[in-house]
């Protein structure tokens, strides 16, 4: 029994090492005094200092965060409302809509990126809408591919909810809108938060779709990093990646702690 457990733990450790070893290397070399990615020449914080004075990287990072925040807010609202609507449908209609919802997730990103680019060009050139590639098109694109993730996180929580709770709220004097705000939304909140976190993370990370819908005067951090790789990646990128990883890690840990406390409170 102990041998079986040791083998199992060894496999888990090997998988975790395989997944996180590149990140550990990135973090270590963000403190390397040399630009070399193979030799360690000493500890330094210079790359972090230079990071906060690099206007190109900071501007791209700010654009990325703005796009991610705005698209996450809209995608979360639209996705939550869509999940509520899908949950109220009949089974065959619900299955049809869910299959349509899965398509943007399964679909290759390059197909989605090219399709959105052609759509925006068609709207601009054929319909006469003054839509320039850049800030607006990128927000619309990020909202588009984020909505399915919100739906697929919120819908299971709605299915777990006792349907009689909504009817009870109506019987106790709530109108339909108030019943959803007071009863349905709190019950689905863990799924809403998970969907929002996924939408935010995918928006920060997206390159392919953003590349096709971006403009010459508006780029995000992944596009900037890609442009830098044509020459040589600066260690400032290692420093920035380390900070982003730590921020995401702290956010996930905080969310899990809050969620765990919420579940414990429900049990008592």
C-alpha angles and dihedrals in degrees: 000000000000091000091052091050091048091052091047092050091047091055091048090049092049092051092048091048090051091050099045104031093088091051091049090051090049092051093047094050092048084074095045113119091214129068088229117116092202107043129060110215102168146306121290142156094205094108091056090050092049090047091064091051097047104103095190094055094040092049091050091046091051091050090050093050093046092050092046094049096046095043091046093053094049094040091050093051095044094041093049093050090046091050091051090051093047091049090057094052128098117268098256093045090046091051091050093050092046091053089052089048092053093054098078089051095048093038114096111258093233090060091050092047095050092044093052092046091053091046093053091046090050092049091049101042103030103032097036096235111152094235114152122190109257136058100008097041091049093051091049091048094049092048089051097055094037098056096073091055091053092048093050091051098045099042097066090053091052090050091052092053119099105250091212091067092071092048090048090054090053091049090051093058106274119135116227094264093049091046090056092047096045100036117012100042095049090049091051095041097104089055092045091052092046091049092048092050091050092048091049093047095048091047092053091047100042118116111149099055092038090051092058097045100039125104134219093259099044125053135159129225097263090053091048092050090049090053090050093052090066086073112017133312111247118227085238086078089057089054093048092047090051092053092047091049092051092048092051091045092052091047092051093047091049091049093049091049093050092045091049092051090048091053091048091051090052091053092054 
